[in-house]
């Protein structure tokens, strides 16, 4: 796993193993983040020689929306530069978006932008009031459970069934339909196949 941001890199200097699957996250979720991306061709080339899947944070379809959350001027352009290198080298990647009040109205645009950039999928994670997001919660920047579910319903109503397959919207298992639970094995505990809903 290679991370840039909140977590310390576990592999450095572009040394990516030949493991069956390497997960690379670029960068980790952060309110104020010093952005370090795939800055050169050699690193992207090294990734392409492995069977890796890269997750790239994208919090909006434009620089202002993305950077409002990240808090780093110019990070949107750097992110797109890194994505361009991934595309050039044929590395599979997914966008991960942190949903909060500041970008909820651009959810559909973000999904369409992610698809246009050649991502294999986009994962939408509602921001929860932990770590740096506690301040956001105090400032009423986070969505309530009802607002999250409404945002999800609105988004999926505007997508075709085929487009819906591109989107992974993370909500607690308690708020998923039986059909969704059957389609998402991640909702089921691997220990004795237990489904936990608290």
PAZAPA-4460 file (N, C-alpha, C; in steps of 0.05 Angstrom, whole numbers, plus 32768, in hexadecimal, padded with zeros to 4 digits):
% residues 198
    n_x    n_y    n_z   ca_x   ca_y   ca_z    c_x    c_y    c_z   seq   type   mol
   8011   7FE8   8000   8000   8000   8000   8012   8019   8000     1      X     A
   800D   802B   7FEE   801B   8044   7FED   8007   805A   7FF2     2      X     A
   800C   806B   8006   7FFA   8081   800C   8009   809B   800D     3      X     A
   7FFC   80B0   8006   8008   80CA   8008   7FF4   80DB   8017     4      X     A
   7FFB   80E5   802E   7FE8   80F6   803D   7FE9   80EF   805A     5      X     A
   7FD3   80E7   8066   7FD1   80E2   8082   7FE1   80CA   808B     6      X     A
   7FE4   80B5   807A   7FF1   809D   8082   800E   809D   8077     7      X     A
   801F   808F   8086   803B   808D   807D   803D   8079   8066     8      X     A
   804E   8080   8051   8051   806D   803B   805D   8053   8046     9      X     A
   8053   803D   803C   805E   8023   8044   8073   801A   8030    10      X     A
   8072   8025   8018   8086   8020   8004   808E   803B   7FF9    11      X     A
   80A7   803E   7FF3   80B1   8058   7FE9   80C3   8054   7FD1    12      X     A
   80CC   806B   7FC6   80DF   806C   7FB0   80D5   805D   7F98    13      X     A
   80BB   805C   7F94   80B0   804F   7F7C   80B4   8031   7F7B    14      X     A
   80B9   8025   7F92   80BD   8008   7F93   80A2   7FFA   7F98    15      X     A
   8095   7FF1   7F83   807B   7FE4   7F86   807F   7FC7   7F7F    16      X     A
   8075   7FB5   7F91   8079   7F99   7F8E   8069   7F8C   7F78    17      X     A
   806D   7F73   7F74   805F   7F64   7F5F   8048   7F54   7F6B    18      X     A
   803E   7F5D   7F82   8028   7F4F   7F8F   8010   7F4E   7F7D    19      X     A
   7FFD   7F3B   7F82   7FE5   7F39   7F71   7FD6   7F53   7F70    20      X     A
   7FD5   7F62   7F86   7FC7   7F7B   7F86   7FD4   7F8E   7F99    21      X     A
   7FDC   7FA5   7F8F   7FE6   7FBB   7F9F   7FD1   7FD1   7F9F    22      X     A
   7FCA   7FDB   7FB6   7FB7   7FF1   7FB7   7FC6   800A   7FBD    23      X     A
   7FC3   801E   7FAD   7FD1   8037   7FB1   7FBC   804D   7FB4    24      X     A
   7FBE   805C   7FCA   7FAB   8072   7FCF   7FBA   808C   7FCC    25      X     A
   7FB0   809E   7FBC   7FBD   80B8   7FB7   7FA9   80CE   7FB6    26      X     A
   7FA8   80E0   7FC8   7FB4   80DF   7FE3   7FA0   80D6   7FF7    27      X     A
   7FA7   80D4   8011   7F94   80CD   8026   7F81   80E5   802B    28      X     A
   7F6B   80DF   8038   7F57   80F4   803E   7F63   8107   8052    29      X     A
   7F61   8120   804D   7F6B   8134   8060   7F5E   814F   805A    30      X     A
   7F59   815E   806F   7F4E   8179   806C   7F64   818C   8063    31      X     A
   7F7B   818B   8070   7F92   819A   8068   7FA8   8187   8061    32      X     A
   7FAE   8185   8048   7FC0   816F   803F   7FD6   817A   802D    33      X     A
   7FEE   8172   8033   8004   8178   8021   8003   8163   800B    34      X     A
   7FFD   816B   7FF3   7FF7   8158   7FDD   8011   814D   7FD2    35      X     A
   8014   8133   7FD1   802A   8126   7FC3   801E   8111   7FB1    36      X     A
   8022   8114   7F98   8015   8103   7F84   8029   80F3   7F74    37      X     A
   8020   80E5   7F60   8031   80D7   7F4E   803F   80ED   7F3D    38      X     A
   8056   80F5   7F46   8062   810D   7F3B   8074   8108   7F23    39      X     A
   807A   80F0   7F1D   808C   80EC   7F06   8085   80D2   7EF7    40      X     A
   808F   80D1   7EE0   8089   80BB   7ECE   8093   80A1   7ED9    41      X     A
   80AA   80A0   7EE6   80B6   8088   7EF0   80A3   807A   7F04    42      X     A
   8097   808A   7F16   8085   807E   7F2A   806D   8072   7F1C    43      X     A
   8061   8080   7F0A   804A   8076   7EFB   8051   805D   7EEC    44      X     A
   8069   805D   7EE0   8072   8046   7ED1   8075   802E   7EE3    45      X     A
   8080   8032   7EFC   8083   801D   7F0F   8067   8011   7F17    46      X     A
   8054   8023   7F1A   8039   8019   7F21   802D   8008   7F0A    47      X     A
   8033   8010   7EF1   8027   8002   7EDA   8033   7FE5   7ED8    48      X     A
   804A   7FE1   7EE4   8056   7FC6   7EE2   804C   7FB3   7EF8    49      X     A
   803A   7FBD   7F08   802E   7FAC   7F1D   8010   7FA9   7F17    50      X     A
   8004   7F97   7F25   7FE7   7F94   7F22   7FDA   7FA4   7F38    51      X     A
   7FDC   7FBF   7F36   7FD2   7FD0   7F4B   7FB9   7FDF   7F43    52      X     A
   7FAC   7FE8   7F57   7F93   7FF8   7F54   7F97   8011   7F65    53      X     A
   7F94   8028   7F59   7F9A   8041   7F67   7F81   8050   7F6E    54      X     A
   7F7F   8059   7F87   7F68   806A   7F8F   7F72   8087   7F92    55      X     A
   7F64   8099   7F84   7F6B   80B5   7F84   7F55   80C6   7F8F    56      X     A
   7F5B   80D6   7FA3   7F47   80E8   7FAF   7F3E   80FD   7F9B    57      X     A
   7F23   8100   7F98   7F18   8114   7F87   7EFE   811E   7F94    58      X     A
   7EFE   8136   7F9D   7EE7   8140   7FAD   7ED5   8153   7F9E    59      X     A
   7ED8   8155   7F84   7EC7   8166   7F73   7ED1   8166   7F57    60      X     A
   7EC0   8170   7F45   7EC6   8170   7F28   7ED8   8187   7F1F    61      X     A
   7EDF   8199   7F32   7EEF   81B0   7F2B   7F02   81B7   7F42    62      X     A
   7F15   81C8   7F3C   7F29   81CF   7F4F   7F1E   81DB   7F69    63      X     A
   7F0B   81EE   7F66   7F01   81FC   7F7E   7EF4   81E8   7F91    64      X     A
   7EE2   81D7   7F87   7ED4   81C4   7F98   7EE7   81B1   7FA5    65      X     A
   7EFA   81A6   7F96   7F0D   8193   7FA0   7F1F   81A0   7FB5    66      X     A
   7F29   81B7   7FAF   7F3C   81C4   7FC1   7F2F   81D1   7FD9    67      X     A
   7F15   81D7   7FD8   7F08   81E1   7FF0   7F09   81CC   8007    68      X     A
   7F07   81B3   8000   7F09   819E   8014   7F26   8197   801B    69      X     A
   7F37   8195   8007   7F53   818E   800B   7F63   81A4   8019    70      X     A
   7F5B   81BC   8014   7F6A   81D2   8021   7F85   81D7   8016    71      X     A
   7F8B   81CE   7FFE   7FA5   81D2   7FF2   7FA2   81DD   7FD6    72      X     A
   7FAB   81F6   7FD2   7FA9   8202   7FB8   7FB9   81F3   7FA3    73      X     A
   7FAE   81EE   7F8C   7FBC   81E1   7F76   7FBB   81C2   7F77    74      X     A
   7FAE   81B7   7F8C   7FAF   819A   7F8E   7F9D   818C   7F79    75      X     A
   7F89   819A   7F6F   7F78   818E   7F5A   7F88   8189   7F41    76      X     A
   7F98   819D   7F39   7FA8   819B   7F21   7FBD   8185   7F24    77      X     A
   7FC9   8183   7F3C   7FDD   816E   7F41   7FD0   8152   7F41    78      X     A
   7FB7   8150   7F4B   7FA9   8137   7F4A   7FA4   812F   7F2E    79      X     A
   7F9B   8142   7F1D   7F96   813B   7F01   7FAF   8134   7EF2    80      X     A
   7FC6   8140   7EFA   7FDF   8138   7EED   7FE6   811C   7EF4    81      X     A
   7FE1   8114   7F0D   7FE6   80F9   7F15   7FD4   80E5   7F07    82      X     A
   7FBB   80ED   7F04   7FA8   80DC   7EF5   7FB0   80D9   7ED8    83      X     A
   7FBA   80EE   7ECC   7FC3   80EC   7EB1   7FD9   80D8   7EAE    84      X     A
   7FEC   80D8   7EC1   8002   80C4   7EC0   7FF7   80A8   7EC3    85      X     A
   7FE4   80A4   7ED5   7FD8   808A   7ED8   7FCB   8081   7EBE    86      X     A
   7FBC   8093   7EB1   7FAF   808C   7E98   7FC4   8085   7E83    87      X     A
   7FD9   8095   7E82   7FEE   8090   7E6E   7FFA   8075   7E70    88      X     A
   7FFD   806C   7E89   800A   8052   7E8E   7FF6   803B   7E91    89      X     A
   7FDC   8041   7E8D   7FC8   802C   7E8E   7FC3   8020   7EAA    90      X     A
   7FC7   8031   7EBE   7FC3   8028   7EDA   7FA5   802C   7EE1    91      X     A
   7F98   8017   7EEB   7F7C   8019   7EF3   7F7A   802B   7F0C    92      X     A
   7F66   803C   7F0C   7F63   804D   7F24   7F45   8053   7F29    93      X     A
   7F40   8059   7F42   7F25   8060   7F4B   7F27   807B   7F59    94      X     A
   7F13   808C   7F56   7F11   80A4   7F66   7F02   809F   7F7F    95      X     A
   7F0B   80AC   7F95   7EFC   80AB   7FAE   7EF5   80C7   7FB6    96      X     A
   7EDC   80CC   7FBB   7ED2   80E7   7FC1   7EC6   80E8   7FDD    97      X     A
   7ECF   80FD   7FEC   7EC4   8101   8007   7EAC   8114   8005    98      X     A
   7E95   8109   800B   7E7C   8119   8009   7E77   8129   8022    99      X     A
   7E72   8143   801E   7E6B   8155   8034   7E5A   816B   8028   100      X     A
   7E51   817E   8039   7E3E   8192   802F   7E4A   81A3   8019   101      X     A
   7E63   81A7   8018   7E70   81B8   8004   7E71   81AD   7FE8   102      X     A
   7E6E   8193   7FE5   7E6E   8187   7FCA   7E56   8176   7FC3   103      X     A
   7E43   8175   7FD5   7E2B   8164   7FD1   7E1B   816C   7FB8   104      X     A
   7E1B   8186   7FB2   7E0B   818F   7F9B   7E1A   8189   7F80   105      X     A
   7E32   817F   7F82   7E42   817A   7F69   7E47   815C   7F66   106      X     A
   7E38   814C   7F74   7E3C   812F   7F74   7E3A   8123   7F58   107      X     A
   7E25   812A   7F49   7E21   811F   7F2E   7E38   8128   7F1C   108      X     A
   7E3F   8142   7F1E   7E55   814C   7F0E   7E6F   813E   7F14   109      X     A
   7E74   8138   7F2D   7E8C   812A   7F35   7E8D   810E   7F2A   110      X     A
   7E77   8100   7F2B   7E76   80E5   7F20   7E7B   80E5   7F02   111      X     A
   7E6E   80F8   7EF4   7E72   80FA   7ED7   7E8F   8101   7ED0   112      X     A
   7E9B   8113   7EE0   7EB6   811B   7EDB   7EC9   8103   7EE0   113      X     A
   7EC4   80F4   7EF5   7ED5   80DC   7EFB   7ED4   80C8   7EE3   114      X     A
   7EBC   80C4   7ED8   7EB9   80B2   7EC1   7EC8   80BD   7EA9   115      X     A
   7EC6   80D7   7EA5   7ED4   80E3   7E8E   7EF2   80E2   7E90   116      X     A
   7EFC   80DF   7EA8   7F19   80DD   7EAC   7F24   80C1   7EAA   117      X     A
   7F12   80AE   7EA5   7F1B   8092   7EA0   7F1D   8081   7EB9   118      X     A
   7F11   808A   7ECF   7F12   807A   7EE8   7F01   8061   7EE4   119      X     A
   7F09   804C   7EF2   7EF9   8033   7EF1   7EE0   8035   7F02   120      X     A
   7EE0   8047   7F16   7EC9   804B   7F28   7ECE   8064   7F39   121      X     A
   7EB9   806B   7F47   7EBC   8080   7F5C   7EAF   8077   7F75   122      X     A
   7EBC   807A   7F8B   7EB1   8073   7FA5   7EAB   808D   7FB4   123      X     A
   7E93   808F   7FBE   7E8A   80A7   7FCD   7E88   80A0   7FEB   124      X     A
   7E99   80AD   7FFA   7E99   80A8   8017   7E8E   80C1   8025   125      X     A
   7E77   80BF   8032   7E6E   80D6   8042   7E82   80DB   8058   126      X     A
   7E89   80F5   805B   7E9D   80FC   8070   7E90   80F9   808B   127      X     A
   7E9E   80EC   809D   7E94   80E7   80B8   7EA4   80F8   80CC   128      X     A
   7E97   80FF   80E2   7EA4   8111   80F6   7EB9   8104   8107   129      X     A
   7ECF   80FD   80FA   7EE6   80F3   8108   7EFF   8102   8100   130      X     A
   7F14   8102   8111   7F2D   810F   810B   7F29   812B   8102   131      X     A
   7F34   8133   80EA   7F32   814F   80E1   7F15   8157   80DB   132      X     A
   7F04   8144   80D6   7EE8   814A   80CE   7ED7   8152   80E7   133      X     A
   7EE2   8150   80FF   7ED3   8159   8116   7ECD   8177   8114   134      X     A
   7EE1   8186   810B   7EDD   81A3   8107   7EC8   81A8   80F2   135      X     A
   7EC9   8198   80DD   7EB5   819C   80C8   7E99   8197   80D3   136      X     A
   7E96   8183   80E4   7E7D   817C   80F0   7E73   8193   8102   137      X     A
   7E85   819F   8111   7E7E   81B6   8122   7E75   81CE   8112   138      X     A
   7E7F   81D0   80F9   7E77   81E5   80E7   7E5F   81DE   80D5   139      X     A
   7E52   81C8   80DB   7E3B   81BF   80CB   7E42   81BA   80AE   140      X     A
   7E5A   81B0   80A9   7E62   81AA   808D   7E5C   818E   8085   141      X     A
   7E56   817C   8099   7E50   8160   8093   7E32   815C   808F   142      X     A
   7E2B   8148   807F   7E10   8142   8079   7E04   812F   808F   143      X     A
   7DEA   8132   8094   7DDD   811F   80A6   7DD8   8105   8097   144      X     A
   7DD1   80F0   80A5   7DCB   80D7   8098   7DB5   80DA   8083   145      X     A
   7DA0   80E9   808B   7D8A   80EE   8078   7D94   80FC   805F   146      X     A
   7DA5   8110   8062   7DB0   811F   804B   7DC1   810D   8039   147      X     A
   7DD1   80FB   8046   7DE2   80E9   8037   7DD0   80D6   8026   148      X     A
   7DBC   80CB   8032   7DAA   80B9   8024   7D9B   80C7   800D   149      X     A
   7D93   80E0   8012   7D86   80EF   7FFD   7D99   80F5   7FE6   150      X     A
   7DB2   80FC   7FED   7DC6   8101   7FD8   7DCB   80E8   7FC7   151      X     A
   7DCC   80D1   7FD4   7DD0   80B8   7FC6   7DB8   80B2   7FB4   152      X     A
   7DA0   80B5   7FBE   7D88   80B0   7FAF   7D86   80C3   7F96   153      X     A
   7D8C   80DC   7F9B   7D8B   80EF   7F85   7DA0   80E9   7F6F   154      X     A
   7DB8   80E2   7F78   7DCD   80DB   7F65   7DC5   80C3   7F54   155      X     A
   7DBC   80AE   7F61   7DB6   8095   7F52   7D9D   8099   7F40   156      X     A
   7D8C   80AC   7F48   7D74   80B1   7F36   7D7D   80BF   7F1D   157      X     A
   7D94   80CC   7F1D   7D9E   80DB   7F06   7DB1   80CA   7EF5   158      X     A
   7DB7   80B2   7EFD   7DCA   80A1   7EEF   7DBB   808A   7EE2   159      X     A
   7DC5   8081   7ECB   7DB9   8069   7EBE   7DC2   8050   7ECF   160      X     A
   7DB5   8039   7ECC   7DBD   8021   7EDA   7DDB   801B   7ED4   161      X     A
   7DE4   801F   7EBC   7E00   801A   7EB5   7E13   802D   7EC4   162      X     A
   7E0B   8046   7EC5   7E1B   805A   7ED3   7E1C   8055   7EF1   163      X     A
   7E06   804A   7EFC   7E05   8044   7F18   7E1A   802F   7F21   164      X     A
   7E22   801D   7F0E   7E36   8009   7F14   7E51   8016   7F18   165      X     A
   7E55   802E   7F0E   7E6F   803C   7F11   7E72   8048   7F2C   166      X     A
   7E5C   804B   7F3B   7E5C   805A   7F55   7E5A   8047   7F6D   167      X     A
   7E6C   804A   7F80   7E6A   803C   7F99   7E65   8051   7FAF   168      X     A
   7E4D   8051   7FB9   7E45   8066   7FCC   7E44   8058   7FE8   169      X     A
   7E56   8061   7FF9   7E5A   8053   8013   7E45   805E   8028   170      X     A
   7E32   804D   802E   7E1F   8053   8044   7E1E   803B   8056   171      X     A
   7E18   803F   8070   7E17   8028   8083   7E03   8013   8079   172      X     A
   7E09   7FFA   8080   7DF8   7FE4   8077   7DDB   7FE7   8080   173      X     A
   7DD7   7FF4   8097   7DBC   7FF8   80A1   7DAA   8008   808E   174      X     A
   7DB6   8018   807C   7DA7   8029   806A   7DA6   801F   804E   175      X     A
   7DAF   8006   804A   7DAE   7FFA   802F   7D96   7FE8   802C   176      X     A
   7D8D   7FE6   8013   7D77   7FD3   800E   7D82   7FB7   800E   177      X     A
   7D70   7FA3   8010   7D78   7F87   800F   7D87   7F81   7FF5   178      X     A
   7D7D   7F8C   7FDF   7D8A   7F88   7FC6   7DA7   7F93   7FC6   179      X     A
   7DAB   7FAB   7FD1   7DC6   7FB6   7FD3   7DD8   7FA5   7FE4   180      X     A
   7DCD   7F9B   7FFA   7DDD   7F89   800B   7DE6   7F70   7FFD   181      X     A
   7DD5   7F65   7FED   7DDB   7F4D   7FDE   7DF0   7F52   7FC9   182      X     A
   7DF0   7F6A   7FBE   7E03   7F71   7FA9   7E1E   7F7B   7FB4   183      X     A
   7E1F   7F82   7FCE   7E38   7F8D   7FD9   7E42   7F7B   7FF0   184      X     A
   7E54   7F68   7FE9   7E5E   7F56   7FFE   7E6D   7F64   8014   185      X     A
   7E76   7F7C   8010   7E84   7F8B   8025   7E72   7F91   803D   186      X     A
   7E58   7F8E   8039   7E45   7F94   804F   7E43   7F7D   8062   187      X     A
   7E4D   7F66   805A   7E4A   7F4E   806A   7E64   7F47   8078   188      X     A
   7E63   7F42   8091   7E7B   7F3A   80A1   7E86   7F20   8097   189      X     A
   7EA0   7F1E   8093   7EAC   7F05   8089   7EAC   7EEF   809F   190      X     A
   7EA8   7EF7   80B8   7EA8   7EE3   80CD   7E8C   7ED6   80CF   191      X     A
   7E8A   7EBE   80C7   7E70   7EAF   80C9   7E5A   7EBC   80B8   192      X     A
   7E62   7ECD   80A5   7E4E   7EDA   8093   7E3A   7EEB   80A2   193      X     A
   7E43   7EF7   80B8   7E30   7F07   80C9   7E2C   7F22   80BD   194      X     A
   7E14   7F2B   80BB   7E0D   7F46   80B3   7E08   7F56   80CC   195      X     A
   7E18   7F6B   80D0   7E14   7F7A   80E9   7E07   7F95   80E3   196      X     A
   7DF0   7F9A   80EF   7DE2   7FB3   80ED   7DDC   7FBD   8109   197      X     A
   7DE8   7FD3   8111   7DE4   7FDD   812C   7DD2   7FF5   812B   198      X     A
***
